[in-house]
Amino acid sequence: MFATSHRSLAMLRAVAAGRAQLRCSSEPDLFIDGVPCCDQYTAHHLTHEGLVRPSGPGPVGTLVPAVLTASGEALLRAPALAA
């Protein structure tokens, strides 16, 4: 399981708020409010751990909306972590 941090939770909250996009590639980069996220290592882990995914397919290099998976939503709802 992915070790959560304040930063990773903030990234998940941005995705939940509809403020995030993923670049379609083998390592999907996360953009928040149109700006590349400063911690792509964590962004990659969020996708590899199945917490965040692209909303749908797109050509390599394009940005598509990022969405939470059921696991990502559950993690944000966990009372001890979301505070």
C-alpha positions as CSV (number, residue, x, y, z in Angstrom):
1,M,0.0,0.0,0.0
2,F,1.1,3.5,-0.7
3,A,2.4,5.5,2.2
4,T,0.3,8.7,2.4
5,S,1.7,12.1,3.1
6,H,0.2,15.5,3.3
7,R,1.4,16.2,-0.2
8,S,-0.1,13.0,-1.7
9,L,-3.4,13.7,0.1
10,A,-3.4,17.3,-1.3
11,M,-2.8,15.8,-4.8
12,L,-5.7,13.4,-4.4
13,R,-7.9,16.3,-3.2
14,A,-7.0,18.3,-6.3
15,V,-7.9,15.3,-8.5
16,A,-11.2,15.0,-6.6
17,A,-12.0,18.7,-7.1
18,G,-11.5,18.3,-10.9
19,R,-8.4,20.4,-11.0
20,A,-5.9,17.8,-12.3
21,Q,-4.9,16.3,-15.6
22,L,-2.6,13.5,-16.6
23,R,-0.3,13.5,-19.6
24,C,-0.8,10.3,-21.6
25,S,2.5,8.4,-21.5
26,S,4.1,5.4,-20.0
27,E,4.7,7.5,-16.8
28,P,1.7,9.8,-16.6
29,D,2.7,13.2,-15.4
30,L,0.2,15.1,-13.2
31,F,-0.8,18.7,-13.8
32,I,-2.8,20.7,-11.3
33,D,-4.5,23.9,-12.5
34,G,-2.5,23.5,-15.7
35,V,0.9,23.6,-14.0
36,P,3.1,20.5,-13.8
37,C,3.1,19.0,-10.3
38,C,6.4,19.6,-8.5
39,D,6.5,16.0,-7.2
40,Q,6.1,13.7,-10.2
41,Y,7.6,10.8,-8.2
42,T,4.5,10.9,-6.0
43,A,2.2,11.5,-8.9
44,H,3.6,8.3,-10.6
45,H,3.0,6.3,-7.4
46,L,-0.6,7.6,-7.1
47,T,-1.3,6.2,-10.6
48,H,0.8,3.0,-10.2
49,E,-1.0,2.3,-6.8
50,G,-4.3,2.6,-8.6
51,L,-5.5,5.7,-6.7
52,V,-5.6,8.0,-9.7
53,R,-6.3,7.3,-13.4
54,P,-6.9,9.1,-16.6
55,S,-10.6,9.7,-17.4
56,G,-10.1,8.0,-20.7
57,P,-7.5,7.3,-23.4
58,G,-5.7,9.9,-25.4
59,P,-2.9,10.2,-27.9
60,V,0.6,10.0,-26.3
61,G,1.6,13.4,-24.9
62,T,-1.9,14.9,-24.6
63,L,-3.5,15.9,-21.3
64,V,-6.7,14.3,-20.2
65,P,-8.6,14.9,-17.0
66,A,-7.5,12.9,-14.0
67,V,-10.0,11.0,-11.8
68,L,-9.9,9.2,-8.6
69,T,-10.4,5.4,-8.5
70,A,-12.6,3.8,-5.9
71,S,-9.5,3.2,-3.9
72,G,-8.5,6.8,-4.1
73,E,-11.9,7.9,-3.0
74,A,-11.8,5.5,-0.1
75,L,-8.4,6.8,1.0
76,L,-9.7,10.4,1.1
77,R,-12.7,9.3,3.1
78,A,-10.6,7.6,5.7
79,P,-11.1,9.8,8.8
80,A,-7.6,9.4,10.3
81,L,-5.9,10.4,7.0
82,A,-8.2,13.1,5.6
83,A,-7.8,15.4,8.6
